[in-house]
Structures are given as structure tokens and as C-alpha cells.
């Protein structure tokens, strides 16, 4: 994780914090598979889907507002 943050930068960490927090909450409340591996995979899949949705919405609003990303 340390290497990923160093390579991708802090923007990556900020962009993934909100979807990661929501995915963690969803996993904690709803995923009771009685298997760490299955719950971890479900959490990562949920995080991926939420992150995809978040970045899509962010790009859409960026285009509508006419701002360019840094």
C-alpha cells in the first residue's frame, strides 16, 4: 500500500477514501459469509464498483462545469 501511494500520489488516496469508507460500511453490515476470504473479496468488489461509480460521476460533473482536472 505504501508503494502504491508513493507511485500514484496522494490524489489516489483522497479519491478512494469515500468509496472505500462506504464499501467498508456495506461489508460490515451486510456481508456475513463466515469466511474471511469471501468477505474480503466481496468488500474489494464492492469498493471497485463504488469507486467506478464515483469516478464516473466526478468526470461527468467536471465536464459539465467546464473545469479541467489537474
PDB file of N, H, CA, C and O in Angstrom:
ATOM      1  N   UNK A   1       0.832  -1.184   0.000  1.00  0.00           N
ATOM      2  CA  UNK A   1       0.000   0.000   0.000  1.00  0.00           C
ATOM      3  C   UNK A   1       0.875   1.246   0.000  1.00  0.00           C
ATOM      4  O   UNK A   1       0.587   2.214  -0.704  1.00  0.00           O
ATOM      5  N   UNK A   2       1.934   1.220   0.783  1.00  0.00           N
ATOM      6  H   UNK A   2       2.169   0.433   1.354  1.00  0.00           H
ATOM      7  CA  UNK A   2       2.838   2.378   0.831  1.00  0.00           C
ATOM      8  C   UNK A   2       3.393   2.688  -0.551  1.00  0.00           C
ATOM      9  O   UNK A   2       3.431   3.847  -0.964  1.00  0.00           O
ATOM     10  N   UNK A   3       3.817   1.664  -1.257  1.00  0.00           N
ATOM     11  H   UNK A   3       3.786   0.723  -0.921  1.00  0.00           H
ATOM     12  CA  UNK A   3       4.386   1.863  -2.592  1.00  0.00           C
ATOM     13  C   UNK A   3       3.347   2.401  -3.563  1.00  0.00           C
ATOM     14  O   UNK A   3       3.653   3.256  -4.395  1.00  0.00           O
ATOM     15  N   UNK A   4       2.124   1.906  -3.462  1.00  0.00           N
ATOM     16  H   UNK A   4       1.875   1.212  -2.787  1.00  0.00           H
ATOM     17  CA  UNK A   4       1.050   2.378  -4.349  1.00  0.00           C
ATOM     18  C   UNK A   4       0.787   3.860  -4.133  1.00  0.00           C
ATOM     19  O   UNK A   4       0.614   4.606  -5.097  1.00  0.00           O
ATOM     20  N   UNK A   5       0.756   4.288  -2.890  1.00  0.00           N
ATOM     21  H   UNK A   5       0.896   3.682  -2.107  1.00  0.00           H
ATOM     22  CA  UNK A   5       0.512   5.697  -2.592  1.00  0.00           C
ATOM     23  C   UNK A   5       1.683   6.551  -3.079  1.00  0.00           C
ATOM     24  O   UNK A   5       1.475   7.655  -3.584  1.00  0.00           O
ATOM     25  N   UNK A   6       2.900   6.054  -2.934  1.00  0.00           N
ATOM     26  H   UNK A   6       3.069   5.158  -2.524  1.00  0.00           H
ATOM     27  CA  UNK A   6       4.068   6.799  -3.397  1.00  0.00           C
ATOM     28  C   UNK A   6       4.052   6.943  -4.916  1.00  0.00           C
ATOM     29  O   UNK A   6       4.381   8.007  -5.440  1.00  0.00           O
ATOM     30  N   UNK A   7       3.676   5.893  -5.617  1.00  0.00           N
ATOM     31  H   UNK A   7       3.408   5.028  -5.191  1.00  0.00           H
ATOM     32  CA  UNK A   7       3.682   5.922  -7.075  1.00  0.00           C
ATOM     33  C   UNK A   7       2.491   6.723  -7.605  1.00  0.00           C
ATOM     34  O   UNK A   7       2.651   7.554  -8.499  1.00  0.00           O
ATOM     35  N   UNK A   8       1.323   6.481  -7.069  1.00  0.00           N
ATOM     36  H   UNK A   8       1.192   5.806  -6.343  1.00  0.00           H
ATOM     37  CA  UNK A   8       0.104   7.098  -7.585  1.00  0.00           C
ATOM     38  C   UNK A   8      -0.183   8.468  -6.988  1.00  0.00           C
ATOM     39  O   UNK A   8      -0.946   9.248  -7.559  1.00  0.00           O
ATOM     40  N   UNK A   9       0.408   8.759  -5.870  1.00  0.00           N
ATOM     41  H   UNK A   9       1.027   8.126  -5.406  1.00  0.00           H
ATOM     42  CA  UNK A   9       0.235  10.068  -5.257  1.00  0.00           C
ATOM     43  C   UNK A   9      -0.903  10.111  -4.252  1.00  0.00           C
ATOM     44  O   UNK A   9      -1.685   9.169  -4.123  1.00  0.00           O
ATOM     45  N   UNK A  10      -0.972  11.217  -3.554  1.00  0.00           N
ATOM     46  H   UNK A  10      -0.337  11.982  -3.659  1.00  0.00           H
ATOM     47  CA  UNK A  10      -1.998  11.378  -2.520  1.00  0.00           C
ATOM     48  C   UNK A  10      -3.376  11.567  -3.115  1.00  0.00           C
ATOM     49  O   UNK A  10      -4.377  11.298  -2.450  1.00  0.00           O
ATOM     50  N   UNK A  11      -3.452  12.028  -4.362  1.00  0.00           N
ATOM     51  H   UNK A  11      -2.639  12.248  -4.902  1.00  0.00           H
ATOM     52  CA  UNK A  11      -4.753  12.199  -5.006  1.00  0.00           C
ATOM     53  C   UNK A  11      -5.477  10.857  -5.076  1.00  0.00           C
ATOM     54  O   UNK A  11      -6.696  10.799  -4.915  1.00  0.00           O
ATOM     55  N   UNK A  12      -4.737   9.786  -5.315  1.00  0.00           N
ATOM     56  H   UNK A  12      -3.747   9.832  -5.446  1.00  0.00           H
ATOM     57  CA  UNK A  12      -5.307   8.447  -5.330  1.00  0.00           C
ATOM     58  C   UNK A  12      -5.948   8.127  -3.984  1.00  0.00           C
ATOM     59  O   UNK A  12      -7.062   7.607  -3.926  1.00  0.00           O
ATOM     60  N   UNK A  13      -5.242   8.439  -2.913  1.00  0.00           N
ATOM     61  H   UNK A  13      -4.337   8.862  -2.960  1.00  0.00           H
ATOM     62  CA  UNK A  13      -5.757   8.160  -1.575  1.00  0.00           C
ATOM     63  C   UNK A  13      -7.023   8.957  -1.301  1.00  0.00           C
ATOM     64  O   UNK A  13      -7.980   8.421  -0.743  1.00  0.00           O
ATOM     65  N   UNK A  14      -7.041  10.213  -1.680  1.00  0.00           N
ATOM     66  H   UNK A  14      -6.264  10.649  -2.133  1.00  0.00           H
ATOM     67  CA  UNK A  14      -8.215  11.060  -1.469  1.00  0.00           C
ATOM     68  C   UNK A  14      -9.384  10.575  -2.320  1.00  0.00           C
ATOM     69  O   UNK A  14     -10.518  10.536  -1.842  1.00  0.00           O
ATOM     70  N   UNK A  15      -9.126  10.208  -3.569  1.00  0.00           N
ATOM     71  H   UNK A  15      -8.205  10.240  -3.957  1.00  0.00           H
ATOM     72  CA  UNK A  15     -10.184   9.762  -4.469  1.00  0.00           C
ATOM     73  C   UNK A  15     -10.799   8.441  -4.017  1.00  0.00           C
ATOM     74  O   UNK A  15     -11.980   8.199  -4.267  1.00  0.00           O
ATOM     75  N   UNK A  16     -10.032   7.594  -3.367  1.00  0.00           N
ATOM     76  H   UNK A  16      -9.072   7.791  -3.165  1.00  0.00           H
ATOM     77  CA  UNK A  16     -10.526   6.285  -2.959  1.00  0.00           C
ATOM     78  C   UNK A  16     -11.058   6.246  -1.526  1.00  0.00           C
ATOM     79  O   UNK A  16     -11.643   5.244  -1.114  1.00  0.00           O
ATOM     80  N   UNK A  17     -10.864   7.308  -0.771  1.00  0.00           N
ATOM     81  H   UNK A  17     -10.388   8.122  -1.105  1.00  0.00           H
ATOM     82  CA  UNK A  17     -11.280   7.308   0.633  1.00  0.00           C
ATOM     83  C   UNK A  17     -12.792   7.190   0.796  1.00  0.00           C
ATOM     84  O   UNK A  17     -13.261   6.372   1.587  1.00  0.00           O
ATOM     85  N   UNK A  18     -13.559   7.988   0.068  1.00  0.00           N
ATOM     86  H   UNK A  18     -13.178   8.654  -0.575  1.00  0.00           H
ATOM     87  CA  UNK A  18     -15.012   7.970   0.212  1.00  0.00           C
ATOM     88  C   UNK A  18     -15.625   6.649  -0.260  1.00  0.00           C
ATOM     89  O   UNK A  18     -16.392   6.045   0.490  1.00  0.00           O
ATOM     90  N   UNK A  19     -15.315   6.176  -1.479  1.00  0.00           N
ATOM     91  H   UNK A  19     -14.692   6.667  -2.088  1.00  0.00           H
ATOM     92  CA  UNK A  19     -15.856   4.878  -1.880  1.00  0.00           C
ATOM     93  C   UNK A  19     -15.386   3.740  -0.963  1.00  0.00           C
ATOM     94  O   UNK A  19     -16.140   2.804  -0.698  1.00  0.00           O
ATOM     95  N   UNK A  20     -14.147   3.823  -0.482  1.00  0.00           N
ATOM     96  H   UNK A  20     -13.534   4.583  -0.697  1.00  0.00           H
ATOM     97  CA  UNK A  20     -13.631   2.795   0.425  1.00  0.00           C
ATOM     98  C   UNK A  20     -14.371   2.774   1.749  1.00  0.00           C
ATOM     99  O   UNK A  20     -14.648   1.707   2.296  1.00  0.00           O
ATOM    100  N   UNK A  21     -14.688   3.948   2.261  1.00  0.00           N
ATOM    101  H   UNK A  21     -14.462   4.815   1.817  1.00  0.00           H
ATOM    102  CA  UNK A  21     -15.423   4.024   3.521  1.00  0.00           C
ATOM    103  C   UNK A  21     -16.835   3.469   3.374  1.00  0.00           C
ATOM    104  O   UNK A  21     -17.309   2.737   4.243  1.00  0.00           O
ATOM    105  N   UNK A  22     -17.506   3.811   2.284  1.00  0.00           N
ATOM    106  H   UNK A  22     -17.122   4.405   1.578  1.00  0.00           H
ATOM    107  CA  UNK A  22     -18.846   3.267   2.044  1.00  0.00           C
ATOM    108  C   UNK A  22     -18.801   1.754   1.848  1.00  0.00           C
ATOM    109  O   UNK A  22     -19.660   1.036   2.360  1.00  0.00           O
ATOM    110  N   UNK A  23     -17.809   1.271   1.114  1.00  0.00           N
ATOM    111  H   UNK A  23     -17.111   1.855   0.699  1.00  0.00           H
ATOM    112  CA  UNK A  23     -17.678  -0.172   0.895  1.00  0.00           C
ATOM    113  C   UNK A  23     -17.427  -0.887   2.214  1.00  0.00           C
ATOM    114  O   UNK A  23     -17.952  -1.976   2.442  1.00  0.00           O
ATOM    115  N   UNK A  24     -16.630  -0.282   3.079  1.00  0.00           N
ATOM    116  H   UNK A  24     -16.203   0.603   2.893  1.00  0.00           H
ATOM    117  CA  UNK A  24     -16.366  -0.873   4.388  1.00  0.00           C
ATOM    118  C   UNK A  24     -17.653  -0.971   5.203  1.00  0.00           C
ATOM    119  O   UNK A  24     -17.921  -1.993   5.834  1.00  0.00           O
ATOM    120  N   UNK A  25     -18.442   0.094   5.182  1.00  0.00           N
ATOM    121  H   UNK A  25     -18.224   0.924   4.669  1.00  0.00           H
ATOM    122  CA  UNK A  25     -19.713   0.085   5.906  1.00  0.00           C
ATOM    123  C   UNK A  25     -20.677  -0.965   5.373  1.00  0.00           C
ATOM    124  O   UNK A  25     -21.318  -1.675   6.148  1.00  0.00           O
ATOM    125  N   UNK A  26     -20.778  -1.064   4.067  1.00  0.00           N
ATOM    126  H   UNK A  26     -20.257  -0.488   3.438  1.00  0.00           H
ATOM    127  CA  UNK A  26     -21.651  -2.067   3.450  1.00  0.00           C
ATOM    128  C   UNK A  26     -21.186  -3.467   3.816  1.00  0.00           C
ATOM    129  O   UNK A  26     -21.997  -4.320   4.177  1.00  0.00           O
ATOM    130  N   UNK A  27     -19.891  -3.706   3.726  1.00  0.00           N
ATOM    131  H   UNK A  27     -19.231  -3.014   3.433  1.00  0.00           H
ATOM    132  CA  UNK A  27     -19.348  -5.021   4.045  1.00  0.00           C
ATOM    133  C   UNK A  27     -19.577  -5.378   5.509  1.00  0.00           C
ATOM    134  O   UNK A  27     -19.909  -6.519   5.831  1.00  0.00           O
ATOM    135  N   UNK A  28     -19.403  -4.408   6.384  1.00  0.00           N
ATOM    136  H   UNK A  28     -19.134  -3.481   6.122  1.00  0.00           H
ATOM    137  CA  UNK A  28     -19.560  -4.664   7.817  1.00  0.00           C
ATOM    138  C   UNK A  28     -21.003  -5.017   8.172  1.00  0.00           C
ATOM    139  O   UNK A  28     -21.247  -5.877   9.019  1.00  0.00           O
ATOM    140  N   UNK A  29     -21.945  -4.357   7.528  1.00  0.00           N
ATOM    141  H   UNK A  29     -21.746  -3.659   6.840  1.00  0.00           H
ATOM    142  CA  UNK A  29     -23.360  -4.563   7.861  1.00  0.00           C
ATOM    143  C   UNK A  29     -23.946  -5.780   7.152  1.00  0.00           C
ATOM    144  O   UNK A  29     -24.680  -6.557   7.763  1.00  0.00           O
ATOM    145  N   UNK A  30     -23.631  -5.955   5.873  1.00  0.00           N
ATOM    146  H   UNK A  30     -23.035  -5.324   5.376  1.00  0.00           H
ATOM    147  CA  UNK A  30     -24.353  -6.939   5.069  1.00  0.00           C
ATOM    148  C   UNK A  30     -23.617  -8.248   4.792  1.00  0.00           C
ATOM    149  O   UNK A  30     -24.265  -9.273   4.582  1.00  0.00           O
ATOM    150  N   UNK A  31     -22.299  -8.246   4.784  1.00  0.00           N
ATOM    151  H   UNK A  31     -21.772  -7.413   4.954  1.00  0.00           H
ATOM    152  CA  UNK A  31     -21.568  -9.450   4.377  1.00  0.00           C
ATOM    153  C   UNK A  31     -21.253 -10.326   5.584  1.00  0.00           C
ATOM    154  O   UNK A  31     -20.384  -9.999   6.393  1.00  0.00           O
ATOM    155  N   UNK A  32     -21.962 -11.434   5.695  1.00  0.00           N
ATOM    156  H   UNK A  32     -22.668 -11.700   5.038  1.00  0.00           H
ATOM    157  CA  UNK A  32     -21.745 -12.398   6.779  1.00  0.00           C
ATOM    158  C   UNK A  32     -21.605 -13.797   6.158  1.00  0.00           C
ATOM    159  O   UNK A  32     -22.485 -14.646   6.303  1.00  0.00           O
ATOM    160  N   UNK A  33     -20.492 -14.014   5.473  1.00  0.00           N
ATOM    161  H   UNK A  33     -19.777 -13.324   5.355  1.00  0.00           H
ATOM    162  CA  UNK A  33     -20.275 -15.273   4.774  1.00  0.00           C
ATOM    163  C   UNK A  33     -19.595 -16.325   5.652  1.00  0.00           C
ATOM    164  O   UNK A  33     -19.449 -17.472   5.229  1.00  0.00           O
ATOM    165  N   UNK A  34     -19.185 -15.963   6.843  1.00  0.00           N
ATOM    166  H   UNK A  34     -19.303 -15.031   7.187  1.00  0.00           H
ATOM    167  CA  UNK A  34     -18.459 -16.853   7.755  1.00  0.00           C
ATOM    168  C   UNK A  34     -17.160 -17.359   7.134  1.00  0.00           C
ATOM    169  O   UNK A  34     -16.675 -18.446   7.450  1.00  0.00           O
ATOM    170  N   UNK A  35     -16.614 -16.537   6.241  1.00  0.00           N
ATOM    171  H   UNK A  35     -17.008 -15.655   5.984  1.00  0.00           H
ATOM    172  CA  UNK A  35     -15.337 -16.843   5.614  1.00  0.00           C
ATOM    173  C   UNK A  35     -14.640 -15.512   5.353  1.00  0.00           C
ATOM    174  O   UNK A  35     -15.154 -14.656   4.632  1.00  0.00           O
ATOM    175  N   UNK A  36     -13.465 -15.355   5.950  1.00  0.00           N
ATOM    176  H   UNK A  36     -13.047 -16.050   6.536  1.00  0.00           H
ATOM    177  CA  UNK A  36     -12.725 -14.103   5.764  1.00  0.00           C
ATOM    178  C   UNK A  36     -12.434 -13.855   4.297  1.00  0.00           C
ATOM    179  O   UNK A  36     -12.575 -12.729   3.821  1.00  0.00           O
ATOM    180  N   UNK A  37     -12.035 -14.879   3.581  1.00  0.00           N
ATOM    181  H   UNK A  37     -11.921 -15.793   3.968  1.00  0.00           H
ATOM    182  CA  UNK A  37     -11.667 -14.728   2.179  1.00  0.00           C
ATOM    183  C   UNK A  37     -12.845 -14.237   1.345  1.00  0.00           C
ATOM    184  O   UNK A  37     -12.700 -13.308   0.551  1.00  0.00           O
ATOM    185  N   UNK A  38     -14.004 -14.852   1.519  1.00  0.00           N
ATOM    186  H   UNK A  38     -14.123 -15.607   2.164  1.00  0.00           H
ATOM    187  CA  UNK A  38     -15.182 -14.427   0.760  1.00  0.00           C
ATOM    188  C   UNK A  38     -15.602 -13.007   1.117  1.00  0.00           C
ATOM    189  O   UNK A  38     -15.956 -12.223   0.237  1.00  0.00           O
ATOM    190  N   UNK A  39     -15.564 -12.676   2.399  1.00  0.00           N
ATOM    191  H   UNK A  39     -15.276 -13.313   3.114  1.00  0.00           H
ATOM    192  CA  UNK A  39     -15.936 -11.329   2.811  1.00  0.00           C
ATOM    193  C   UNK A  39     -14.946 -10.296   2.283  1.00  0.00           C
ATOM    194  O   UNK A  39     -15.345  -9.203   1.882  1.00  0.00           O
ATOM    195  N   UNK A  40     -13.681 -10.630   2.281  1.00  0.00           N
ATOM    196  H   UNK A  40     -13.357 -11.518   2.606  1.00  0.00           H
ATOM    197  CA  UNK A  40     -12.660  -9.722   1.767  1.00  0.00           C
ATOM    198  C   UNK A  40     -12.837  -9.507   0.258  1.00  0.00           C
ATOM    199  O   UNK A  40     -12.751  -8.376  -0.222  1.00  0.00           O
ATOM    200  N   UNK A  41     -13.078 -10.574  -0.478  1.00  0.00           N
ATOM    201  H   UNK A  41     -13.147 -11.492  -0.089  1.00  0.00           H
ATOM    202  CA  UNK A  41     -13.303 -10.451  -1.922  1.00  0.00           C
ATOM    203  C   UNK A  41     -14.561  -9.646  -2.223  1.00  0.00           C
ATOM    204  O   UNK A  41     -14.573  -8.830  -3.145  1.00  0.00           O
ATOM    205  N   UNK A  42     -15.619  -9.872  -1.450  1.00  0.00           N
ATOM    206  H   UNK A  42     -15.609 -10.535  -0.701  1.00  0.00           H
ATOM    207  CA  UNK A  42     -16.856  -9.112  -1.644  1.00  0.00           C
ATOM    208  C   UNK A  42     -16.627  -7.629  -1.322  1.00  0.00           C
ATOM    209  O   UNK A  42     -17.137  -6.756  -2.025  1.00  0.00           O
ATOM    210  N   UNK A  43     -15.866  -7.348  -0.267  1.00  0.00           N
ATOM    211  H   UNK A  43     -15.452  -8.057   0.303  1.00  0.00           H
ATOM    212  CA  UNK A  43     -15.540  -5.966   0.079  1.00  0.00           C
ATOM    213  C   UNK A  43     -14.761  -5.298  -1.042  1.00  0.00           C
ATOM    214  O   UNK A  43     -15.076  -4.171  -1.423  1.00  0.00           O
ATOM    215  N   UNK A  44     -13.748  -5.975  -1.579  1.00  0.00           N
ATOM    216  H   UNK A  44     -13.492  -6.890  -1.269  1.00  0.00           H
ATOM    217  CA  UNK A  44     -12.943  -5.396  -2.653  1.00  0.00           C
ATOM    218  C   UNK A  44     -13.772  -5.179  -3.917  1.00  0.00           C
ATOM    219  O   UNK A  44     -13.599  -4.169  -4.600  1.00  0.00           O
ATOM    220  N   UNK A  45     -14.662  -6.107  -4.234  1.00  0.00           N
ATOM    221  H   UNK A  45     -14.802  -6.927  -3.679  1.00  0.00           H
ATOM    222  CA  UNK A  45     -15.545  -5.942  -5.393  1.00  0.00           C
ATOM    223  C   UNK A  45     -16.491  -4.765  -5.189  1.00  0.00           C
ATOM    224  O   UNK A  45     -16.732  -3.994  -6.118  1.00  0.00           O
ATOM    225  N   UNK A  46     -17.024  -4.621  -3.985  1.00  0.00           N
ATOM    226  H   UNK A  46     -16.828  -5.247  -3.230  1.00  0.00           H
ATOM    227  CA  UNK A  46     -17.909  -3.502  -3.681  1.00  0.00           C
ATOM    228  C   UNK A  46     -17.151  -2.194  -3.798  1.00  0.00           C
ATOM    229  O   UNK A  46     -17.662  -1.229  -4.368  1.00  0.00           O
ATOM    230  N   UNK A  47     -15.949  -2.150  -3.270  1.00  0.00           N
ATOM    231  H   UNK A  47     -15.534  -2.933  -2.807  1.00  0.00           H
ATOM    232  CA  UNK A  47     -15.118  -0.949  -3.350  1.00  0.00           C
ATOM    233  C   UNK A  47     -14.857  -0.585  -4.811  1.00  0.00           C
ATOM    234  O   UNK A  47     -14.921   0.586  -5.186  1.00  0.00           O
ATOM    235  N   UNK A  48     -14.564  -1.587  -5.628  1.00  0.00           N
ATOM    236  H   UNK A  48     -14.513  -2.539  -5.324  1.00  0.00           H
ATOM    237  CA  UNK A  48     -14.316  -1.351  -7.047  1.00  0.00           C
ATOM    238  C   UNK A  48     -15.531  -0.732  -7.731  1.00  0.00           C
ATOM    239  O   UNK A  48     -15.403   0.251  -8.461  1.00  0.00           O
ATOM    240  N   UNK A  49     -16.705  -1.306  -7.494  1.00  0.00           N
ATOM    241  H   UNK A  49     -16.808  -2.105  -6.901  1.00  0.00           H
ATOM    242  CA  UNK A  49     -17.925  -0.812  -8.127  1.00  0.00           C
ATOM    243  C   UNK A  49     -18.249   0.602  -7.651  1.00  0.00           C
ATOM    244  O   UNK A  49     -18.593   1.461  -8.463  1.00  0.00           O
ATOM    245  N   UNK A  50     -18.144   0.856  -6.345  1.00  0.00           N
ATOM    246  H   UNK A  50     -17.865   0.159  -5.685  1.00  0.00           H
ATOM    247  CA  UNK A  50     -18.411   2.195  -5.822  1.00  0.00           C
ATOM    248  C   UNK A  50     -17.391   3.211  -6.350  1.00  0.00           C
ATOM    249  O   UNK A  50     -17.751   4.349  -6.651  1.00  0.00           O
ATOM    250  N   UNK A  51     -16.144   2.810  -6.462  1.00  0.00           N
ATOM    251  H   UNK A  51     -15.852   1.886  -6.217  1.00  0.00           H
ATOM    252  CA  UNK A  51     -15.110   3.694  -6.984  1.00  0.00           C
ATOM    253  C   UNK A  51     -15.361   4.014  -8.457  1.00  0.00           C
ATOM    254  O   UNK A  51     -15.177   5.152  -8.889  1.00  0.00           O
ATOM    255  N   UNK A  52     -15.775   3.021  -9.213  1.00  0.00           N
ATOM    256  H   UNK A  52     -15.924   2.097  -8.862  1.00  0.00           H
ATOM    257  CA  UNK A  52     -16.107   3.224 -10.619  1.00  0.00           C
ATOM    258  C   UNK A  52     -17.251   4.233 -10.747  1.00  0.00           C
ATOM    259  O   UNK A  52     -17.180   5.162 -11.552  1.00  0.00           O
ATOM    260  N   UNK A  53     -18.291   4.046  -9.960  1.00  0.00           N
ATOM    261  H   UNK A  53     -18.348   3.291  -9.306  1.00  0.00           H
ATOM    262  CA  UNK A  53     -19.421   4.971  -9.989  1.00  0.00           C
ATOM    263  C   UNK A  53     -19.022   6.372  -9.571  1.00  0.00           C
ATOM    264  O   UNK A  53     -19.430   7.350 -10.197  1.00  0.00           O
ATOM    265  N   UNK A  54     -18.232   6.472  -8.523  1.00  0.00           N
ATOM    266  H   UNK A  54     -17.900   5.677  -8.015  1.00  0.00           H
ATOM    267  CA  UNK A  54     -17.778   7.776  -8.021  1.00  0.00           C
ATOM    268  C   UNK A  54     -16.956   8.507  -9.069  1.00  0.00           C
ATOM    269  O   UNK A  54     -17.163   9.699  -9.295  1.00  0.00           O
ATOM    270  N   UNK A  55     -16.025   7.810  -9.710  1.00  0.00           N
ATOM    271  H   UNK A  55     -15.857   6.841  -9.526  1.00  0.00           H
ATOM    272  CA  UNK A  55     -15.178   8.461 -10.705  1.00  0.00           C
ATOM    273  C   UNK A  55     -15.985   8.851 -11.942  1.00  0.00           C
ATOM    274  O   UNK A  55     -15.697   9.870 -12.569  1.00  0.00           O
ATOM    275  N   UNK A  56     -16.990   8.056 -12.298  1.00  0.00           N
ATOM    276  H   UNK A  56     -17.225   7.228 -11.788  1.00  0.00           H
ATOM    277  CA  UNK A  56     -17.847   8.397 -13.434  1.00  0.00           C
ATOM    278  C   UNK A  56     -18.643   9.660 -13.148  1.00  0.00           C
ATOM    279  O   UNK A  56     -18.731  10.550 -13.994  1.00  0.00           O
ATOM    280  N   UNK A  57     -19.219   9.736 -11.961  1.00  0.00           N
ATOM    281  H   UNK A  57     -19.148   9.013 -11.274  1.00  0.00           H
ATOM    282  CA  UNK A  57     -19.975  10.933 -11.581  1.00  0.00           C
ATOM    283  C   UNK A  57     -19.055  12.148 -11.515  1.00  0.00           C
ATOM    284  O   UNK A  57     -19.424  13.233 -11.964  1.00  0.00           O
ATOM    285  N   UNK A  58     -17.866  11.968 -10.960  1.00  0.00           N
ATOM    286  H   UNK A  58     -17.566  11.087 -10.595  1.00  0.00           H
ATOM    287  CA  UNK A  58     -16.914  13.070 -10.856  1.00  0.00           C
ATOM    288  C   UNK A  58     -16.515  13.595 -12.241  1.00  0.00           C
ATOM    289  O   UNK A  58     -16.455  14.806 -12.455  1.00  0.00           O
ATOM    290  N   UNK A  59     -16.246  12.686 -13.172  1.00  0.00           N
ATOM    291  H   UNK A  59     -16.294  11.703 -12.998  1.00  0.00           H
ATOM    292  CA  UNK A  59     -15.898  13.096 -14.534  1.00  0.00           C
ATOM    293  C   UNK A  59     -17.045  13.824 -15.210  1.00  0.00           C
ATOM    294  O   UNK A  59     -16.830  14.813 -15.912  1.00  0.00           O
ATOM    295  N   UNK A  60     -18.263  13.340 -15.003  1.00  0.00           N
ATOM    296  H   UNK A  60     -18.438  12.536 -14.433  1.00  0.00           H
ATOM    297  CA  UNK A  60     -19.436  13.965 -15.607  1.00  0.00           C
ATOM    298  C   UNK A  60     -19.607  15.392 -15.105  1.00  0.00           C
ATOM    299  O   UNK A  60     -19.816  16.307 -15.900  1.00  0.00           O
ATOM    300  N   UNK A  61     -19.522  15.589 -13.793  1.00  0.00           N
ATOM    301  H   UNK A  61     -19.353  14.845 -13.146  1.00  0.00           H
ATOM    302  CA  UNK A  61     -19.672  16.929 -13.244  1.00  0.00           C
ATOM    303  C   UNK A  61     -18.517  17.838 -13.644  1.00  0.00           C
ATOM    304  O   UNK A  61     -18.705  19.044 -13.802  1.00  0.00           O
ATOM    305  N   UNK A  62     -17.338  17.278 -13.808  1.00  0.00           N
ATOM    306  H   UNK A  62     -17.185  16.298 -13.680  1.00  0.00           H
ATOM    307  CA  UNK A  62     -16.189  18.069 -14.243  1.00  0.00           C
ATOM    308  C   UNK A  62     -16.409  18.566 -15.666  1.00  0.00           C
ATOM    309  O   UNK A  62     -16.094  19.715 -15.976  1.00  0.00           O
ATOM    310  N   UNK A  63     -16.947  17.714 -16.533  1.00  0.00           N
ATOM    311  H   UNK A  63     -17.203  16.780 -16.281  1.00  0.00           H
ATOM    312  CA  UNK A  63     -17.235  18.117 -17.903  1.00  0.00           C
ATOM    313  C   UNK A  63     -18.327  19.176 -17.947  1.00  0.00           C
ATOM    314  O   UNK A  63     -18.211  20.153 -18.686  1.00  0.00           O
ATOM    315  N   UNK A  64     -19.382  18.993 -17.168  1.00  0.00           N
ATOM    316  H   UNK A  64     -19.476  18.199 -16.568  1.00  0.00           H
ATOM    317  CA  UNK A  64     -20.494  19.941 -17.155  1.00  0.00           C
ATOM    318  C   UNK A  64     -20.055  21.308 -16.645  1.00  0.00           C
ATOM    319  O   UNK A  64     -20.510  22.337 -17.146  1.00  0.00           O
ATOM    320  N   UNK A  65     -19.186  21.319 -15.666  1.00  0.00           N
ATOM    321  H   UNK A  65     -18.817  20.484 -15.259  1.00  0.00           H
ATOM    322  CA  UNK A  65     -18.763  22.600 -15.099  1.00  0.00           C
ATOM    323  C   UNK A  65     -17.696  23.289 -15.957  1.00  0.00           C
ATOM    324  O   UNK A  65     -17.425  24.476 -15.778  1.00  0.00           O
ATOM    325  N   UNK A  66     -17.100  22.549 -16.881  1.00  0.00           N
ATOM    326  H   UNK A  66     -17.320  21.585 -17.027  1.00  0.00           H
ATOM    327  CA  UNK A  66     -16.092  23.123 -17.755  1.00  0.00           C
ATOM    328  C   UNK A  66     -14.709  23.220 -17.130  1.00  0.00           C
ATOM    329  O   UNK A  66     -13.806  23.815 -17.717  1.00  0.00           O
ATOM    330  N   UNK A  67     -14.534  22.648 -15.956  1.00  0.00           N
ATOM    331  H   UNK A  67     -15.268  22.165 -15.478  1.00  0.00           H
ATOM    332  CA  UNK A  67     -13.235  22.676 -15.299  1.00  0.00           C
ATOM    333  C   UNK A  67     -12.379  21.535 -15.829  1.00  0.00           C
ATOM    334  O   UNK A  67     -12.888  20.480 -16.206  1.00  0.00           O
ATOM    335  N   UNK A  68     -11.087  21.760 -15.849  1.00  0.00           N
ATOM    336  H   UNK A  68     -10.673  22.617 -15.543  1.00  0.00           H
ATOM    337  CA  UNK A  68     -10.164  20.704 -16.254  1.00  0.00           C
ATOM    338  C   UNK A  68      -9.526  20.117 -15.010  1.00  0.00           C
ATOM    339  O   UNK A  68      -9.317  20.811 -14.015  1.00  0.00           O
ATOM    340  N   UNK A  69      -9.215  18.819 -15.079  1.00  0.00           N
ATOM    341  H   UNK A  69      -9.384  18.256 -15.887  1.00  0.00           H
ATOM    342  CA  UNK A  69      -8.578  18.151 -13.949  1.00  0.00           C
ATOM    343  C   UNK A  69      -7.100  18.456 -13.949  1.00  0.00           C
ATOM    344  O   UNK A  69      -6.496  18.645 -15.005  1.00  0.00           O
ATOM    345  N   UNK A  70      -6.516  18.506 -12.762  1.00  0.00           N
ATOM    346  H   UNK A  70      -7.007  18.354 -11.905  1.00  0.00           H
ATOM    347  CA  UNK A  70      -5.084  18.766 -12.627  1.00  0.00           C
ATOM    348  C   UNK A  70      -4.321  17.488 -12.713  1.00  0.00           C
ATOM    349  O   UNK A  70      -3.093  17.494 -12.621  1.00  0.00           O
TER     350      UNK A  70
END
